[in-house]
Amino acid sequence: MSTSNFEFTFEVAELNDTAVDAIELHYDCVESTHGRTTELTLLVPGMNATDAASEAINRILAAGVTVRRLVDDLVTRTEIAERADVTSQAVGLWARGERKRGVSFPEPYVYAGSVRLWLWGEVATYLRAAHVPIDEGVQYPGRAETLRIAGLIADLLAGHRPVTAAG
């Protein structure tokens, strides 16, 4: 089984330069702050999304930073169209099953009022299966992996350590 690169965004407690430097020794990372929320986006090698996230969480902890949650990479129909370089109408046809038959478009991950939001990891998997060219080969967690990673973080926040994908 080969190693893939997974992209994760974690909401973390406030970062300092020393912590960022320690994390950058292992991963490509981008820090961003939105109001009082700090996010850390990492590119992490691993055999699967859950194991890669587990290792990343442990490295973040080792740098003295608290992980609060995995930030879901949610996308609208318009954002899917932009990332896939197709029209929003094409995405609508995929979502309704009227194009790319034989490959099922994922169900929305969540509804926000009348807006449907999809998990990018599931959409990216669909696009690859439907032979729609996208990104540079980066993998993203799907629904099951997202829930497992959220569980790992919940256990961590409840005081259960170490964080491992195996439980």
C-alpha positions in Angstrom: 0.0 0.0 0.0 1.4 3.4 -0.9 1.6 6.6 1.1 -0.6 9.5 0.1 -0.5 13.1 1.1 -3.6 14.2 3.1 -4.7 17.8 3.7 -6.2 18.6 7.1 -7.3 21.9 8.7 -7.4 21.8 12.5 -8.7 24.6 14.7 -6.1 25.0 17.4 -5.4 27.1 20.4 -3.3 30.2 19.7 0.0 29.4 18.1 3.4 30.9 18.7 6.4 31.0 16.3 8.2 28.2 18.3 5.3 25.9 17.9 4.8 26.7 14.2 8.6 26.0 13.6 8.3 22.7 15.4 5.4 21.6 13.3 7.0 22.8 10.1 9.9 20.4 10.7 7.5 17.6 9.8 4.8 19.1 7.5 4.0 21.8 5.0 1.7 24.1 7.0 -0.3 27.3 6.8 -1.5 29.2 9.8 -4.5 31.4 9.5 -6.5 33.4 12.0 -10.2 34.4 11.5 -11.3 36.6 14.4 -10.5 34.6 17.5 -10.2 31.3 15.7 -6.8 30.0 14.7 -6.5 27.3 12.0 -3.6 25.2 11.0 -3.7 23.5 7.6 -1.2 20.7 7.1 -0.2 18.4 4.3 0.5 15.0 6.0 1.8 11.8 4.5 0.1 8.6 5.6 -1.3 5.2 4.6 -4.9 6.5 5.3 -6.5 9.7 6.5 -7.2 8.5 10.0 -3.6 7.4 10.7 -2.2 10.5 9.1 -4.5 12.8 11.2 -3.5 10.9 14.3 0.2 11.4 13.7 -0.4 15.1 12.9 -2.4 15.6 16.1 0.3 14.1 18.2 2.9 16.3 16.5 0.8 19.4 17.2 0.4 18.3 20.8 4.2 17.7 21.1 4.7 21.3 19.9 2.6 22.4 22.9 -0.6 23.3 21.0 -4.1 22.2 21.8 -6.2 20.8 19.0 -9.8 21.9 19.3 -11.3 20.2 16.2 -11.0 19.1 12.6 -12.4 21.8 10.4 -14.7 20.2 7.8 -13.8 21.2 4.2 -17.3 22.0 3.2 -18.1 23.2 -0.3 -21.1 24.6 -2.1 -22.1 23.7 -5.7 -20.4 26.9 -6.9 -17.1 26.0 -5.0 -17.2 22.5 -6.5 -17.5 24.0 -9.9 -14.5 26.3 -9.3 -12.3 23.6 -7.9 -13.2 21.2 -10.8 -13.1 23.9 -13.4 -16.6 23.1 -14.7 -19.9 25.1 -14.6 -22.2 25.1 -11.7 -24.8 23.6 -14.0 -22.6 20.6 -14.6 -22.3 20.1 -10.8 -26.1 20.3 -10.6 -26.4 17.6 -13.2 -24.0 15.4 -11.3 -25.8 15.9 -8.1 -29.2 15.0 -9.7 -27.6 11.9 -11.3 -28.2 13.2 -14.8 -24.6 13.1 -15.9 -21.6 10.8 -15.2 -23.9 7.8 -14.7 -22.4 4.8 -13.1 -20.6 6.9 -10.5 -22.8 8.3 -7.7 -22.3 11.9 -6.6 -22.1 12.1 -2.8 -25.0 13.1 -0.7 -24.7 16.6 0.9 -22.8 16.4 4.2 -25.0 19.1 5.8 -27.7 21.6 4.9 -27.4 25.2 6.1 -30.9 26.6 5.5 -31.6 26.0 1.8 -27.9 25.6 1.0 -26.4 22.1 0.5 -22.8 21.6 1.6 -20.7 18.7 0.5 -17.6 17.4 2.1 -14.7 18.1 -0.3 -13.1 14.7 0.4 -16.2 12.9 -0.9 -16.6 15.2 -3.9 -12.9 14.7 -4.8 -13.3 11.0 -4.7 -16.3 11.2 -7.0 -14.5 13.5 -9.4 -11.5 11.1 -9.6 -13.8 8.1 -10.2 -15.7 10.1 -12.9 -12.3 11.0 -14.6 -12.8 14.8 -13.9 -9.3 16.2 -13.5 -8.7 18.0 -10.2 -5.9 19.0 -7.8 -2.4 17.8 -7.6 -3.2 14.4 -6.1 -3.8 15.5 -2.5 -6.2 13.3 -0.6 -8.9 14.6 1.8 -10.8 12.8 4.5 -14.2 11.4 3.6 -17.3 11.2 5.9 -16.2 8.1 7.8 -12.6 9.4 8.3 -13.9 12.8 9.3 -16.0 11.2 12.0 -13.2 9.0 13.2 -10.8 12.0 13.4 -13.4 14.0 15.3 -13.7 11.1 17.7 -9.9 11.0 18.3 -10.0 14.7 19.1 -13.0 14.3 21.4 -11.2 11.6 23.3 -8.2 13.9 23.5 -10.3 16.8 24.9 -11.9 14.4 27.4 -8.4 13.6 28.7 -7.8 10.3 27.0 -4.2 10.0 25.6 -2.3 9.1 23.5 -4.2 9.8 20.3 -4.1 6.7 18.1 -6.2 5.8 15.1 -6.5 2.2 16.5 -8.3 3.4 19.6 
